[in-house]
Amino acid sequence: MAKKVVATLQAAGKQYAKVIRMKRSEKSGAYTFTETIVPNDKVQEFLAKR
């Protein structure tokens, strides 16, 4: 399935990246992961904010 998503994103004229961010829950201490698709030129900006 991931290959299909990547192929679809590359076909659209603009280049995109799938960013996976790890966050620790304050309540249980477990880690959760959030996936977001952002344009390549906005990846560093996205990762800089918390």
C-alpha positions in Angstrom: 0.0 0.0 0.0 2.8 2.4 0.8 4.2 2.0 -2.7 0.9 3.0 -4.2 0.7 6.1 -2.0 4.3 7.2 -3.0 3.6 6.6 -6.7 0.4 8.6 -6.5 2.2 11.5 -4.8 5.0 11.6 -7.3 2.5 11.7 -10.2 0.9 14.9 -9.0 3.3 17.7 -10.2 4.5 18.7 -6.8 6.8 16.5 -4.8 5.5 15.4 -1.4 7.0 13.5 1.6 5.3 11.3 4.2 6.4 12.5 7.7 6.0 10.3 10.7 6.3 12.1 14.1 6.6 10.2 17.4 5.0 11.7 20.5 5.1 10.5 24.1 1.8 10.5 26.0 2.0 12.3 29.3 -0.7 10.1 30.8 0.6 6.6 30.1 4.1 7.2 28.8 3.4 5.2 25.7 4.5 6.5 22.3 2.0 7.4 19.5 2.8 8.0 15.9 1.2 10.5 13.6 1.6 10.4 9.8 1.3 13.6 7.7 1.9 14.2 4.0 3.6 17.6 3.4 5.3 19.2 0.4 9.1 18.6 0.2 9.9 22.3 0.6 7.9 22.4 3.9 9.3 19.3 5.6 12.0 21.2 7.7 9.4 23.8 8.7 7.0 21.1 9.8 9.6 19.2 11.8 10.8 22.4 13.5 7.5 23.1 15.2 6.4 20.9 18.1 
